[in-house]
Amino acid sequence: MTSRIDPVLLAKLVCPVTRTPLRWDDQRGELVSEAAGLAFPVRDGVPVMVVREARVISSE
């Protein structure tokens, strides 16, 4: 399930909600927006930056 994301691409991507940088979660294979509390999936190496596809993360 773990896929990789190009570091150059990661440096250019921002959260579509807050416009803040994203963090790569290697274990889950997701792009995480700490500011929005959302995790965006990466499918077949392609980030899915659609809010309705994002998983809400807890603020623990």
PDB file of N, CA, C and O in Angstrom:
ATOM      1  N   MET A   1       0.817  -1.195   0.000  1.00  0.00           N
ATOM      2  CA  MET A   1       0.000   0.000   0.000  1.00  0.00           C
ATOM      3  C   MET A   1       0.859   1.256   0.000  1.00  0.00           C
ATOM      4  O   MET A   1       0.456   2.290  -0.533  1.00  0.00           O
ATOM      5  N   THR A   2       2.014   1.168   0.584  1.00  0.00           N
ATOM      6  CA  THR A   2       2.884   2.330   0.653  1.00  0.00           C
ATOM      7  C   THR A   2       3.428   2.663  -0.723  1.00  0.00           C
ATOM      8  O   THR A   2       4.110   1.848  -1.345  1.00  0.00           O
ATOM      9  N   SER A   3       3.128   3.855  -1.194  1.00  0.00           N
ATOM     10  CA  SER A   3       3.735   4.310  -2.435  1.00  0.00           C
ATOM     11  C   SER A   3       4.602   5.505  -2.094  1.00  0.00           C
ATOM     12  O   SER A   3       4.503   6.077  -1.009  1.00  0.00           O
ATOM     13  N   ARG A   4       5.423   5.858  -3.006  1.00  0.00           N
ATOM     14  CA  ARG A   4       6.362   6.962  -2.794  1.00  0.00           C
ATOM     15  C   ARG A   4       5.860   8.205  -3.511  1.00  0.00           C
ATOM     16  O   ARG A   4       5.071   8.128  -4.453  1.00  0.00           O
ATOM     17  N   ILE A   5       6.331   9.331  -3.050  1.00  0.00           N
ATOM     18  CA  ILE A   5       6.037  10.589  -3.730  1.00  0.00           C
ATOM     19  C   ILE A   5       7.356  11.294  -3.996  1.00  0.00           C
ATOM     20  O   ILE A   5       8.243  11.313  -3.143  1.00  0.00           O
ATOM     21  N   ASP A   6       7.476  11.860  -5.157  1.00  0.00           N
ATOM     22  CA  ASP A   6       8.682  12.566  -5.568  1.00  0.00           C
ATOM     23  C   ASP A   6       8.912  13.764  -4.641  1.00  0.00           C
ATOM     24  O   ASP A   6       8.014  14.591  -4.480  1.00  0.00           O
ATOM     25  N   PRO A   7      10.088  13.873  -4.032  1.00  0.00           N
ATOM     26  CA  PRO A   7      10.373  14.996  -3.127  1.00  0.00           C
ATOM     27  C   PRO A   7      10.226  16.367  -3.790  1.00  0.00           C
ATOM     28  O   PRO A   7       9.839  17.331  -3.130  1.00  0.00           O
ATOM     29  N   VAL A   8      10.526  16.461  -5.068  1.00  0.00           N
ATOM     30  CA  VAL A   8      10.370  17.731  -5.792  1.00  0.00           C
ATOM     31  C   VAL A   8       8.888  18.099  -5.871  1.00  0.00           C
ATOM     32  O   VAL A   8       8.516  19.256  -5.675  1.00  0.00           O
ATOM     33  N   LEU A   9       8.042  17.096  -6.162  1.00  0.00           N
ATOM     34  CA  LEU A   9       6.600  17.327  -6.217  1.00  0.00           C
ATOM     35  C   LEU A   9       6.073  17.707  -4.835  1.00  0.00           C
ATOM     36  O   LEU A   9       5.272  18.633  -4.707  1.00  0.00           O
ATOM     37  N   LEU A  10       6.516  17.001  -3.812  1.00  0.00           N
ATOM     38  CA  LEU A  10       6.079  17.280  -2.449  1.00  0.00           C
ATOM     39  C   LEU A  10       6.402  18.719  -2.052  1.00  0.00           C
ATOM     40  O   LEU A  10       5.601  19.369  -1.379  1.00  0.00           O
ATOM     41  N   ALA A  11       7.542  19.212  -2.452  1.00  0.00           N
ATOM     42  CA  ALA A  11       7.941  20.581  -2.125  1.00  0.00           C
ATOM     43  C   ALA A  11       7.028  21.627  -2.777  1.00  0.00           C
ATOM     44  O   ALA A  11       6.939  22.757  -2.299  1.00  0.00           O
ATOM     45  N   LYS A  12       6.357  21.251  -3.860  1.00  0.00           N
ATOM     46  CA  LYS A  12       5.498  22.194  -4.583  1.00  0.00           C
ATOM     47  C   LYS A  12       4.032  22.096  -4.187  1.00  0.00           C
ATOM     48  O   LYS A  12       3.264  23.032  -4.409  1.00  0.00           O
ATOM     49  N   LEU A  13       3.643  20.972  -3.606  1.00  0.00           N
ATOM     50  CA  LEU A  13       2.236  20.781  -3.258  1.00  0.00           C
ATOM     51  C   LEU A  13       1.872  21.529  -1.978  1.00  0.00           C
ATOM     52  O   LEU A  13       2.669  21.613  -1.044  1.00  0.00           O
ATOM     53  N   VAL A  14       0.669  22.064  -1.955  1.00  0.00           N
ATOM     54  CA  VAL A  14       0.125  22.697  -0.760  1.00  0.00           C
ATOM     55  C   VAL A  14      -1.294  22.186  -0.535  1.00  0.00           C
ATOM     56  O   VAL A  14      -1.933  21.667  -1.450  1.00  0.00           O
ATOM     57  N   CYS A  15      -1.767  22.337   0.675  1.00  0.00           N
ATOM     58  CA  CYS A  15      -3.128  21.943   1.013  1.00  0.00           C
ATOM     59  C   CYS A  15      -4.112  22.803   0.216  1.00  0.00           C
ATOM     60  O   CYS A  15      -3.957  24.023   0.170  1.00  0.00           O
ATOM     61  N   PRO A  16      -5.108  22.196  -0.403  1.00  0.00           N
ATOM     62  CA  PRO A  16      -6.082  22.981  -1.164  1.00  0.00           C
ATOM     63  C   PRO A  16      -7.005  23.822  -0.278  1.00  0.00           C
ATOM     64  O   PRO A  16      -7.673  24.729  -0.774  1.00  0.00           O
ATOM     65  N   VAL A  17      -7.049  23.534   1.009  1.00  0.00           N
ATOM     66  CA  VAL A  17      -7.904  24.278   1.937  1.00  0.00           C
ATOM     67  C   VAL A  17      -7.157  25.459   2.552  1.00  0.00           C
ATOM     68  O   VAL A  17      -7.657  26.584   2.549  1.00  0.00           O
ATOM     69  N   THR A  18      -5.957  25.203   3.080  1.00  0.00           N
ATOM     70  CA  THR A  18      -5.224  26.222   3.836  1.00  0.00           C
ATOM     71  C   THR A  18      -4.044  26.830   3.085  1.00  0.00           C
ATOM     72  O   THR A  18      -3.495  27.848   3.506  1.00  0.00           O
ATOM     73  N   ARG A  19      -3.659  26.216   1.989  1.00  0.00           N
ATOM     74  CA  ARG A  19      -2.492  26.654   1.192  1.00  0.00           C
ATOM     75  C   ARG A  19      -1.182  26.542   1.981  1.00  0.00           C
ATOM     76  O   ARG A  19      -0.231  27.279   1.720  1.00  0.00           O
ATOM     77  N   THR A  20      -1.140  25.621   2.942  1.00  0.00           N
ATOM     78  CA  THR A  20       0.072  25.378   3.731  1.00  0.00           C
ATOM     79  C   THR A  20       0.768  24.122   3.210  1.00  0.00           C
ATOM     80  O   THR A  20       0.139  23.302   2.540  1.00  0.00           O
ATOM     81  N   PRO A  21       2.057  23.961   3.509  1.00  0.00           N
ATOM     82  CA  PRO A  21       2.785  22.771   3.046  1.00  0.00           C
ATOM     83  C   PRO A  21       2.193  21.481   3.607  1.00  0.00           C
ATOM     84  O   PRO A  21       1.551  21.464   4.657  1.00  0.00           O
ATOM     85  N   LEU A  22       2.432  20.418   2.873  1.00  0.00           N
ATOM     86  CA  LEU A  22       1.960  19.092   3.270  1.00  0.00           C
ATOM     87  C   LEU A  22       3.123  18.253   3.773  1.00  0.00           C
ATOM     88  O   LEU A  22       4.277  18.472   3.404  1.00  0.00           O
ATOM     89  N   ARG A  23       2.794  17.290   4.621  1.00  0.00           N
ATOM     90  CA  ARG A  23       3.789  16.351   5.143  1.00  0.00           C
ATOM     91  C   ARG A  23       3.461  14.970   4.593  1.00  0.00           C
ATOM     92  O   ARG A  23       2.299  14.566   4.559  1.00  0.00           O
ATOM     93  N   TRP A  24       4.495  14.247   4.161  1.00  0.00           N
ATOM     94  CA  TRP A  24       4.319  12.899   3.643  1.00  0.00           C
ATOM     95  C   TRP A  24       4.312  11.905   4.794  1.00  0.00           C
ATOM     96  O   TRP A  24       5.255  11.869   5.584  1.00  0.00           O
ATOM     97  N   ASP A  25       3.261  11.099   4.899  1.00  0.00           N
ATOM     98  CA  ASP A  25       3.168  10.027   5.889  1.00  0.00           C
ATOM     99  C   ASP A  25       3.491   8.731   5.155  1.00  0.00           C
ATOM    100  O   ASP A  25       2.642   8.169   4.463  1.00  0.00           O
ATOM    101  N   ASP A  26       4.724   8.266   5.312  1.00  0.00           N
ATOM    102  CA  ASP A  26       5.195   7.092   4.584  1.00  0.00           C
ATOM    103  C   ASP A  26       4.446   5.830   4.998  1.00  0.00           C
ATOM    104  O   ASP A  26       4.187   4.960   4.167  1.00  0.00           O
ATOM    105  N   GLN A  27       4.101   5.727   6.267  1.00  0.00           N
ATOM    106  CA  GLN A  27       3.427   4.534   6.764  1.00  0.00           C
ATOM    107  C   GLN A  27       2.036   4.370   6.147  1.00  0.00           C
ATOM    108  O   GLN A  27       1.649   3.261   5.777  1.00  0.00           O
ATOM    109  N   ARG A  28       1.297   5.451   6.038  1.00  0.00           N
ATOM    110  CA  ARG A  28      -0.061   5.388   5.485  1.00  0.00           C
ATOM    111  C   ARG A  28      -0.120   5.704   3.990  1.00  0.00           C
ATOM    112  O   ARG A  28      -1.128   5.425   3.339  1.00  0.00           O
ATOM    113  N   GLY A  29       0.940   6.278   3.445  1.00  0.00           N
ATOM    114  CA  GLY A  29       0.941   6.649   2.039  1.00  0.00           C
ATOM    115  C   GLY A  29       0.001   7.799   1.742  1.00  0.00           C
ATOM    116  O   GLY A  29      -0.727   7.785   0.750  1.00  0.00           O
ATOM    117  N   GLU A  30       0.026   8.803   2.624  1.00  0.00           N
ATOM    118  CA  GLU A  30      -0.864   9.953   2.493  1.00  0.00           C
ATOM    119  C   GLU A  30      -0.081  11.258   2.604  1.00  0.00           C
ATOM    120  O   GLU A  30       1.018  11.309   3.155  1.00  0.00           O
ATOM    121  N   LEU A  31      -0.683  12.298   2.066  1.00  0.00           N
ATOM    122  CA  LEU A  31      -0.182  13.652   2.250  1.00  0.00           C
ATOM    123  C   LEU A  31      -1.020  14.290   3.347  1.00  0.00           C
ATOM    124  O   LEU A  31      -2.245  14.346   3.246  1.00  0.00           O
ATOM    125  N   VAL A  32      -0.364  14.767   4.384  1.00  0.00           N
ATOM    126  CA  VAL A  32      -1.067  15.267   5.563  1.00  0.00           C
ATOM    127  C   VAL A  32      -0.977  16.785   5.640  1.00  0.00           C
ATOM    128  O   VAL A  32       0.096  17.375   5.511  1.00  0.00           O
ATOM    129  N   SER A  33      -2.133  17.394   5.852  1.00  0.00           N
ATOM    130  CA  SER A  33      -2.208  18.823   6.136  1.00  0.00           C
ATOM    131  C   SER A  33      -2.508  18.967   7.616  1.00  0.00           C
ATOM    132  O   SER A  33      -3.645  18.773   8.045  1.00  0.00           O
ATOM    133  N   GLU A  34      -1.493  19.306   8.395  1.00  0.00           N
ATOM    134  CA  GLU A  34      -1.677  19.494   9.833  1.00  0.00           C
ATOM    135  C   GLU A  34      -2.634  20.660  10.086  1.00  0.00           C
ATOM    136  O   GLU A  34      -3.462  20.592  10.995  1.00  0.00           O
ATOM    137  N   ALA A  35      -2.529  21.720   9.296  1.00  0.00           N
ATOM    138  CA  ALA A  35      -3.346  22.914   9.492  1.00  0.00           C
ATOM    139  C   ALA A  35      -4.833  22.646   9.278  1.00  0.00           C
ATOM    140  O   ALA A  35      -5.671  23.181  10.004  1.00  0.00           O
ATOM    141  N   ALA A  36      -5.162  21.828   8.294  1.00  0.00           N
ATOM    142  CA  ALA A  36      -6.565  21.536   7.990  1.00  0.00           C
ATOM    143  C   ALA A  36      -7.072  20.294   8.705  1.00  0.00           C
ATOM    144  O   ALA A  36      -8.280  20.071   8.786  1.00  0.00           O
ATOM    145  N   GLY A  37      -6.155  19.487   9.222  1.00  0.00           N
ATOM    146  CA  GLY A  37      -6.572  18.238   9.870  1.00  0.00           C
ATOM    147  C   GLY A  37      -7.069  17.218   8.872  1.00  0.00           C
ATOM    148  O   GLY A  37      -7.992  16.454   9.154  1.00  0.00           O
ATOM    149  N   LEU A  38      -6.445  17.209   7.688  1.00  0.00           N
ATOM    150  CA  LEU A  38      -6.851  16.304   6.621  1.00  0.00           C
ATOM    151  C   LEU A  38      -5.661  15.510   6.098  1.00  0.00           C
ATOM    152  O   LEU A  38      -4.520  15.973   6.132  1.00  0.00           O
ATOM    153  N   ALA A  39      -5.952  14.305   5.615  1.00  0.00           N
ATOM    154  CA  ALA A  39      -4.934  13.478   4.973  1.00  0.00           C
ATOM    155  C   ALA A  39      -5.437  13.120   3.580  1.00  0.00           C
ATOM    156  O   ALA A  39      -6.511  12.538   3.426  1.00  0.00           O
ATOM    157  N   PHE A  40      -4.649  13.475   2.570  1.00  0.00           N
ATOM    158  CA  PHE A  40      -5.036  13.250   1.185  1.00  0.00           C
ATOM    159  C   PHE A  40      -4.383  11.970   0.673  1.00  0.00           C
ATOM    160  O   PHE A  40      -3.186  11.763   0.874  1.00  0.00           O
ATOM    161  N   PRO A  41      -5.152  11.118   0.018  1.00  0.00           N
ATOM    162  CA  PRO A  41      -4.589   9.857  -0.465  1.00  0.00           C
ATOM    163  C   PRO A  41      -3.693  10.062  -1.685  1.00  0.00           C
ATOM    164  O   PRO A  41      -3.795  11.059  -2.399  1.00  0.00           O
ATOM    165  N   VAL A  42      -2.820   9.093  -1.896  1.00  0.00           N
ATOM    166  CA  VAL A  42      -1.998   9.040  -3.101  1.00  0.00           C
ATOM    167  C   VAL A  42      -2.311   7.708  -3.754  1.00  0.00           C
ATOM    168  O   VAL A  42      -2.067   6.653  -3.169  1.00  0.00           O
ATOM    169  N   ARG A  43      -2.844   7.749  -4.952  1.00  0.00           N
ATOM    170  CA  ARG A  43      -3.248   6.539  -5.667  1.00  0.00           C
ATOM    171  C   ARG A  43      -2.397   6.364  -6.912  1.00  0.00           C
ATOM    172  O   ARG A  43      -2.357   7.234  -7.782  1.00  0.00           O
ATOM    173  N   ASP A  44      -1.724   5.238  -6.984  1.00  0.00           N
ATOM    174  CA  ASP A  44      -0.830   4.946  -8.114  1.00  0.00           C
ATOM    175  C   ASP A  44       0.182   6.065  -8.329  1.00  0.00           C
ATOM    176  O   ASP A  44       0.518   6.403  -9.464  1.00  0.00           O
ATOM    177  N   GLY A  45       0.664   6.636  -7.226  1.00  0.00           N
ATOM    178  CA  GLY A  45       1.671   7.684  -7.295  1.00  0.00           C
ATOM    179  C   GLY A  45       1.129   9.068  -7.583  1.00  0.00           C
ATOM    180  O   GLY A  45       1.900  10.018  -7.718  1.00  0.00           O
ATOM    181  N   VAL A  46      -0.198   9.198  -7.680  1.00  0.00           N
ATOM    182  CA  VAL A  46      -0.820  10.485  -8.003  1.00  0.00           C
ATOM    183  C   VAL A  46      -1.556  11.020  -6.777  1.00  0.00           C
ATOM    184  O   VAL A  46      -2.467  10.363  -6.273  1.00  0.00           O
ATOM    185  N   PRO A  47      -1.179  12.197  -6.293  1.00  0.00           N
ATOM    186  CA  PRO A  47      -1.881  12.786  -5.152  1.00  0.00           C
ATOM    187  C   PRO A  47      -3.318  13.158  -5.532  1.00  0.00           C
ATOM    188  O   PRO A  47      -3.552  13.778  -6.569  1.00  0.00           O
ATOM    189  N   VAL A  48      -4.261  12.780  -4.699  1.00  0.00           N
ATOM    190  CA  VAL A  48      -5.665  13.119  -4.913  1.00  0.00           C
ATOM    191  C   VAL A  48      -5.987  14.284  -3.972  1.00  0.00           C
ATOM    192  O   VAL A  48      -6.276  14.088  -2.792  1.00  0.00           O
ATOM    193  N   MET A  49      -5.928  15.486  -4.518  1.00  0.00           N
ATOM    194  CA  MET A  49      -6.056  16.700  -3.714  1.00  0.00           C
ATOM    195  C   MET A  49      -7.491  17.230  -3.726  1.00  0.00           C
ATOM    196  O   MET A  49      -7.720  18.428  -3.895  1.00  0.00           O
ATOM    197  N   VAL A  50      -8.441  16.330  -3.546  1.00  0.00           N
ATOM    198  CA  VAL A  50      -9.855  16.671  -3.522  1.00  0.00           C
ATOM    199  C   VAL A  50     -10.327  16.535  -2.079  1.00  0.00           C
ATOM    200  O   VAL A  50     -10.151  15.482  -1.467  1.00  0.00           O
ATOM    201  N   VAL A  51     -10.918  17.577  -1.538  1.00  0.00           N
ATOM    202  CA  VAL A  51     -11.284  17.595  -0.127  1.00  0.00           C
ATOM    203  C   VAL A  51     -12.231  16.457   0.224  1.00  0.00           C
ATOM    204  O   VAL A  51     -12.073  15.842   1.279  1.00  0.00           O
ATOM    205  N   ARG A  52     -13.202  16.159  -0.619  1.00  0.00           N
ATOM    206  CA  ARG A  52     -14.152  15.082  -0.299  1.00  0.00           C
ATOM    207  C   ARG A  52     -13.494  13.698  -0.296  1.00  0.00           C
ATOM    208  O   ARG A  52     -14.080  12.746   0.220  1.00  0.00           O
ATOM    209  N   GLU A  53     -12.299  13.569  -0.856  1.00  0.00           N
ATOM    210  CA  GLU A  53     -11.548  12.305  -0.846  1.00  0.00           C
ATOM    211  C   GLU A  53     -10.606  12.220   0.351  1.00  0.00           C
ATOM    212  O   GLU A  53     -10.039  11.160   0.616  1.00  0.00           O
ATOM    213  N   ALA A  54     -10.437  13.306   1.066  1.00  0.00           N
ATOM    214  CA  ALA A  54      -9.494  13.360   2.186  1.00  0.00           C
ATOM    215  C   ALA A  54     -10.081  12.685   3.420  1.00  0.00           C
ATOM    216  O   ALA A  54     -11.296  12.612   3.602  1.00  0.00           O
ATOM    217  N   ARG A  55      -9.177  12.198   4.255  1.00  0.00           N
ATOM    218  CA  ARG A  55      -9.548  11.576   5.526  1.00  0.00           C
ATOM    219  C   ARG A  55      -9.317  12.619   6.620  1.00  0.00           C
ATOM    220  O   ARG A  55      -8.280  13.282   6.653  1.00  0.00           O
ATOM    221  N   VAL A  56     -10.294  12.752   7.508  1.00  0.00           N
ATOM    222  CA  VAL A  56     -10.149  13.669   8.639  1.00  0.00           C
ATOM    223  C   VAL A  56      -9.236  13.002   9.664  1.00  0.00           C
ATOM    224  O   VAL A  56      -9.451  11.852  10.044  1.00  0.00           O
ATOM    225  N   ILE A  57      -8.208  13.739  10.109  1.00  0.00           N
ATOM    226  CA  ILE A  57      -7.291  13.198  11.107  1.00  0.00           C
ATOM    227  C   ILE A  57      -7.609  13.806  12.465  1.00  0.00           C
ATOM    228  O   ILE A  57      -8.061  14.947  12.564  1.00  0.00           O
ATOM    229  N   SER A  58      -7.369  13.038  13.486  1.00  0.00           N
ATOM    230  CA  SER A  58      -7.650  13.531  14.835  1.00  0.00           C
ATOM    231  C   SER A  58      -6.540  14.485  15.277  1.00  0.00           C
ATOM    232  O   SER A  58      -5.411  14.403  14.795  1.00  0.00           O
ATOM    233  N   SER A  59      -6.866  15.369  16.176  1.00  0.00           N
ATOM    234  CA  SER A  59      -5.885  16.350  16.653  1.00  0.00           C
ATOM    235  C   SER A  59      -5.319  15.933  18.006  1.00  0.00           C
ATOM    236  O   SER A  59      -5.339  16.709  18.961  1.00  0.00           O
ATOM    237  N   GLU A  60      -4.823  14.723  18.081  1.00  0.00           N
ATOM    238  CA  GLU A  60      -4.298  14.184  19.340  1.00  0.00           C
ATOM    239  C   GLU A  60      -2.960  14.766  19.671  1.00  0.00           C
ATOM    240  O   GLU A  60      -2.375  14.422  20.698  1.00  0.00           O
TER     241      GLU A  60
END
